[in-house]
């Protein structure tokens, strides 16, 4: 695949904490979208798992509790907790899905999430090829590049067979992996 093909087809993660902050500030008046973004970047959930979350899936959780949702694991952290409280304070609907359509109680579609992410990044003037997978990829990218989380841990969370798959998925040129390949 050429660099041009890669740039036009590869969905990218957000690569900086500053860009994440821009989007969070942009979404602060839309609690549902802020919660969607926050859970997405704080978990390795696949898009369909994220969109199919029900309000009851996060009931009675405390910060630090492990969550196993549709076979995917993550930690209920303070960022998710705070956004969920903010969402609950502003949500008066009786819908069962966290991210339901306006017209009926069914989850939004992946295509709609892609449009939302593209809209958020465009309005925040963040350049790149973004979509629904951006949220899940951002989780791994930031955890690896900013916080130094071990690739084996991320591979396990993503369900990847090996760290090299995770590196490609996150579009990371990892110095550790480069060193290992040079031996």
KEKE-3310 file (N, C-alpha, C; in steps of 0.2 Angstrom, whole numbers, plus 5000, padded with zeros to 4 digits):
npx = (5004:5003:5010:5001:4989:4988:4986:4973:4965:4967:4961:4964:4971:4968:4982:4987:4986:4982:4973:4963:4958:4953:4942:4934:4931:4924:4913:4907:4894:4885:4880:4878:4886:4898:4900:4900:4911:4921:4920:4923:4937:4943:4943:4945:4934:4925:4917:4904:4901:4902:4892:4881:4879:4870:4861:4860:4872:4882:4878:4880:4894:4910:4924:4938:4934:4933:4927:4917:4912:4902:4912:4923:4936:4938:4943:4933:4935:4940:4937:4927:4917:4914:4909:4898:4890:4888:4881:4870:4864:4859:4851:4834:4828:4819:4825:4833:4846:4862:4867:4856:4845:4837:4824:4819:4821:4834:4851:4862:4869:4885:4889:4884:4891:4904:4902:4899:4912:4920:4915:4917:4931:4934:4928:4936:4947:4957:4968:4967:4963:4949:4937:4924:4932:4942:4941:4943:4956:4963:4963:4972:4984:4987:4989:5000:5010:5010:5009:5016:5012:5013:5015:5010:5000:4991:4989:4982:4971:4965:4963:4971:4982:4996:5009:5014:5004:4995:5003:5003:4989:4988:4996:5009:5026:5036:5049:5054:5050:5056:5069:5069:5066:5078:5088)
npy = (4994:5011:5026:5037:5030:5024:5035:5040:5030:5024:5025:5037:5038:5051:5061:5068:5074:5087:5089:5080:5087:5099:5094:5089:5101:5107:5098:5100:5106:5096:5083:5069:5067:5070:5060:5049:5051:5051:5039:5031:5035:5031:5017:5001:4997:4990:4998:4994:4988:4999:5008:5000:5000:5000:5010:5003:4995:5002:5005:5007:5006:5009:5021:5014:5001:4985:4983:4972:4970:4964:4954:4962:4971:4984:4998:5006:5022:5038:5049:5043:5041:5054:5060:5052:5055:5069:5067:5060:5069:5078:5071:5066:5057:5041:5031:5016:5014:5021:5029:5033:5034:5050:5048:5036:5022:5015:5010:5022:5022:5015:5022:5035:5038:5040:5051:5060:5060:5065:5078:5084:5084:5092:5104:5107:5110:5099:5090:5076:5059:5054:5044:5033:5023:5030:5033:5022:5019:5030:5028:5017:5022:5034:5029:5020:5029:5041:5037:5026:5012:4995:4986:4972:4972:4981:4974:4963:4968:4973:4961:4957:4946:4948:4960:4966:4968:4976:4988:4991:4993:5004:5013:5016:5019:5011:5013:5002:4991:4993:4991:4978:4971:4974:4965)
npz = (5000:4995:5002:5000:4997:5010:5018:5014:5017:5029:5045:5058:5074:5087:5091:5101:5118:5119:5108:5111:5122:5116:5109:5119:5126:5116:5116:5128:5130:5126:5133:5130:5119:5124:5133:5125:5117:5128:5134:5123:5120:5132:5133:5126:5118:5104:5090:5088:5101:5109:5105:5107:5121:5136:5148:5160:5160:5166:5179:5196:5197:5203:5203:5196:5196:5187:5170:5161:5146:5133:5131:5131:5139:5151:5162:5173:5174:5182:5173:5165:5174:5179:5168:5165:5176:5174:5162:5166:5175:5166:5157:5153:5147:5144:5138:5135:5129:5130:5120:5110:5096:5092:5088:5092:5103:5100:5097:5090:5074:5067:5056:5058:5070:5064:5056:5066:5073:5063:5061:5074:5074:5063:5066:5077:5071:5068:5059:5049:5045:5051:5060:5066:5072:5077:5090:5098:5094:5098:5112:5113:5107:5114:5127:5124:5118:5126:5139:5140:5141:5141:5126:5126:5135:5129:5117:5122:5128:5116:5109:5100:5091:5093:5098:5086:5078:5085:5085:5071:5069:5077:5071:5075:5076:5084:5095:5103:5097:5084:5088:5092:5080:5074:5079)
capx = (5000:5007:5008:4995:4983:4987:4983:4966:4960:4968:4958:4969:4969:4970:4988:4989:4981:4979:4968:4958:4955:4949:4936:4931:4929:4919:4907:4904:4887:4882:4882:4878:4891:4904:4900:4902:4919:4925:4920:4927:4944:4945:4942:4946:4928:4924:4912:4897:4900:4901:4885:4876:4879:4864:4862:4861:4878:4887:4875:4883:4901:4915:4930:4943:4930:4934:4921:4918:4906:4902:4919:4929:4937:4941:4942:4929:4940:4937:4934:4920:4913:4912:4905:4892:4886:4886:4876:4864:4861:4855:4847:4828:4824:4818:4828:4838:4853:4866:4868:4851:4843:4832:4817:4817:4825:4839:4857:4864:4873:4892:4890:4883:4897:4909:4900:4900:4919:4923:4912:4921:4938:4934:4926:4941:4953:4962:4969:4968:4957:4946:4931:4922:4938:4947:4940:4946:4963:4966:4964:4979:4989:4989:4991:5006:5015:5010:5009:5021:5008:5016:5011:5007:4994:4986:4987:4978:4964:4962:4961:4976:4987:5003:5010:5015:4997:4993:5007:5000:4983:4988:5000:5015:5033:5038:5057:5056:5049:5061:5075:5068:5067:5085:5092)
capy = (5000:5017:5031:5040:5025:5023:5042:5041:5024:5023:5029:5038:5040:5057:5059:5072:5076:5094:5088:5077:5093:5103:5090:5089:5108:5108:5094:5101:5107:5091:5078:5063:5066:5070:5054:5044:5052:5050:5031:5029:5036:5028:5010:4997:4995:4991:5003:4992:4987:5006:5010:4996:5001:5002:5013:4998:4992:5006:5006:5004:5005:5014:5022:5008:4994:4982:4982:4967:4971:4960:4951:4967:4973:4991:5000:5012:5027:5045:5053:5041:5042:5061:5062:5049:5059:5075:5065:5058:5076:5081:5066:5065:5052:5035:5027:5011:5014:5027:5033:5031:5039:5054:5046:5029:5019:5010:5013:5026:5017:5016:5028:5041:5040:5042:5058:5064:5061:5069:5084:5086:5085:5097:5110:5109:5111:5094:5087:5069:5055:5052:5040:5030:5019:5035:5033:5016:5019:5035:5024:5013:5027:5039:5024:5018:5034:5046:5034:5020:5006:4989:4983:4966:4974:4984:4968:4958:4972:4974:4955:4956:4940:4949:4967:4970:4969:4982:4993:4993:4996:5011:5017:5018:5017:5010:5012:4996:4986:4994:4988:4971:4969:4975:4960)
capz = (5000:4995:5007:4998:4999:5017:5021:5012:5019:5036:5051:5063:5081:5090:5093:5107:5124:5117:5103:5115:5126:5111:5107:5126:5127:5111:5117:5135:5131:5123:5138:5127:5114:5128:5136:5120:5116:5134:5135:5117:5121:5138:5133:5119:5115:5097:5089:5090:5108:5112:5103:5110:5128:5139:5154:5165:5159:5170:5185:5202:5196:5206:5200:5197:5195:5180:5167:5155:5142:5127:5131:5130:5146:5153:5169:5174:5177:5184:5167:5163:5180:5179:5162:5166:5181:5170:5157:5170:5177:5160:5153:5156:5143:5147:5134:5138:5126:5132:5114:5106:5091:5094:5086:5095:5108:5097:5096:5084:5069:5066:5051:5062:5074:5060:5054:5072:5074:5057:5062:5079:5072:5058:5070:5082:5067:5069:5053:5048:5042:5057:5060:5072:5075:5080:5098:5100:5092:5102:5118:5113:5105:5120:5132:5123:5117:5131:5146:5140:5143:5138:5120:5127:5138:5124:5112:5126:5128:5109:5107:5094:5092:5094:5098:5080:5075:5088:5082:5064:5071:5080:5067:5079:5074:5091:5095:5106:5091:5079:5091:5092:5073:5071:5082)
cpx = (5005:5005:5002:4988:4982:4984:4976:4962:4961:4965:4963:4967:4971:4977:4991:4984:4978:4973:4962:4954:4951:4942:4932:4928:4923:4912:4904:4897:4882:4884:4883:4884:4898:4905:4903:4909:4923:4925:4924:4935:4947:4944:4944:4940:4928:4918:4905:4896:4899:4894:4880:4875:4872:4865:4863:4868:4883:4884:4880:4891:4905:4921:4935:4940:4932:4927:4922:4911:4907:4909:4925:4930:4940:4940:4938:4933:4936:4934:4928:4915:4910:4908:4898:4888:4884:4880:4869:4860:4857:4851:4840:4824:4823:4821:4833:4845:4856:4866:4862:4849:4838:4825:4814:4823:4829:4845:4858:4869:4881:4893:4889:4888:4903:4908:4901:4908:4922:4921:4916:4928:4939:4933:4932:4948:4959:4962:4970:4962:4954:4939:4929:4928:4943:4947:4944:4954:4966:4967:4971:4984:4991:4992:4998:5012:5016:5012:5014:5018:5012:5012:5008:5000:4989:4984:4982:4971:4961:4960:4966:4980:4994:5004:5011:5009:4994:4997:5005:4994:4983:4992:5006:5021:5036:5046:5058:5055:5054:5068:5075:5069:5074:5090:5093)
cpy = (5006:5022:5035:5036:5024:5029:5042:5035:5023:5028:5030:5039:5048:5056:5064:5074:5083:5093:5085:5083:5098:5100:5090:5096:5109:5104:5096:5103:5102:5084:5071:5062:5066:5064:5049:5045:5050:5042:5028:5029:5033:5020:5007:4995:4995:4995:5000:4990:4994:5008:5006:4996:5003:5006:5009:4995:4996:5007:5003:5003:5011:5015:5016:5001:4992:4982:4977:4967:4968:4957:4956:4970:4980:4993:5006:5017:5034:5049:5050:5042:5049:5063:5058:5052:5065:5073:5063:5064:5079:5077:5065:5060:5045:5029:5022:5011:5021:5032:5031:5036:5044:5052:5040:5026:5013:5014:5017:5021:5020:5022:5035:5043:5043:5049:5062:5066:5066:5077:5087:5088:5091:5104:5112:5110:5106:5090:5080:5065:5051:5048:5037:5026:5024:5034:5028:5016:5024:5032:5021:5018:5031:5034:5022:5024:5039:5043:5028:5013:5000:4987:4977:4967:4976:4978:4964:4962:4972:4967:4953:4950:4942:4957:4970:4972:4976:4988:4996:4996:5003:5016:5020:5015:5016:5009:5005:4990:4987:4990:4981:4968:4969:4969:4954)
cpz = (5000:5001:5006:4999:5006:5020:5019:5015:5026:5041:5056:5070:5082:5093:5099:5112:5122:5113:5107:5119:5122:5110:5114:5127:5122:5112:5124:5136:5128:5127:5134:5123:5118:5131:5131:5118:5122:5135:5129:5118:5127:5139:5126:5116:5108:5096:5091:5097:5111:5111:5106:5118:5131:5146:5160:5165:5164:5177:5191:5202:5200:5202:5201:5196:5188:5177:5161:5152:5135:5126:5131:5137:5146:5160:5169:5178:5179:5179:5165:5168:5180:5173:5162:5171:5178:5165:5161:5173:5172:5156:5157:5152:5147:5143:5137:5135:5128:5126:5109:5101:5095:5094:5090:5099:5105:5096:5090:5080:5069:5061:5054:5066:5070:5058:5060:5073:5069:5059:5068:5078:5068:5062:5075:5078:5068:5062:5053:5045:5048:5056:5066:5076:5078:5087:5101:5099:5096:5109:5118:5111:5111:5126:5131:5122:5123:5138:5146:5142:5138:5132:5121:5130:5133:5119:5116:5126:5121:5106:5101:5096:5094:5094:5091:5077:5078:5086:5075:5065:5073:5076:5071:5076:5081:5091:5098:5101:5086:5082:5091:5085:5071:5074:5077)
residu = (UNK:UNK:UNK:UNK:UNK:UNK:UNK:UNK:UNK:UNK:UNK:UNK:UNK:UNK:UNK:UNK:UNK:UNK:UNK:UNK:UNK:UNK:UNK:UNK:UNK:UNK:UNK:UNK:UNK:UNK:UNK:UNK:UNK:UNK:UNK:UNK:UNK:UNK:UNK:UNK:UNK:UNK:UNK:UNK:UNK:UNK:UNK:UNK:UNK:UNK:UNK:UNK:UNK:UNK:UNK:UNK:UNK:UNK:UNK:UNK:UNK:UNK:UNK:UNK:UNK:UNK:UNK:UNK:UNK:UNK:UNK:UNK:UNK:UNK:UNK:UNK:UNK:UNK:UNK:UNK:UNK:UNK:UNK:UNK:UNK:UNK:UNK:UNK:UNK:UNK:UNK:UNK:UNK:UNK:UNK:UNK:UNK:UNK:UNK:UNK:UNK:UNK:UNK:UNK:UNK:UNK:UNK:UNK:UNK:UNK:UNK:UNK:UNK:UNK:UNK:UNK:UNK:UNK:UNK:UNK:UNK:UNK:UNK:UNK:UNK:UNK:UNK:UNK:UNK:UNK:UNK:UNK:UNK:UNK:UNK:UNK:UNK:UNK:UNK:UNK:UNK:UNK:UNK:UNK:UNK:UNK:UNK:UNK:UNK:UNK:UNK:UNK:UNK:UNK:UNK:UNK:UNK:UNK:UNK:UNK:UNK:UNK:UNK:UNK:UNK:UNK:UNK:UNK:UNK:UNK:UNK:UNK:UNK:UNK:UNK:UNK:UNK:UNK:UNK:UNK:UNK:UNK:UNK)
# end
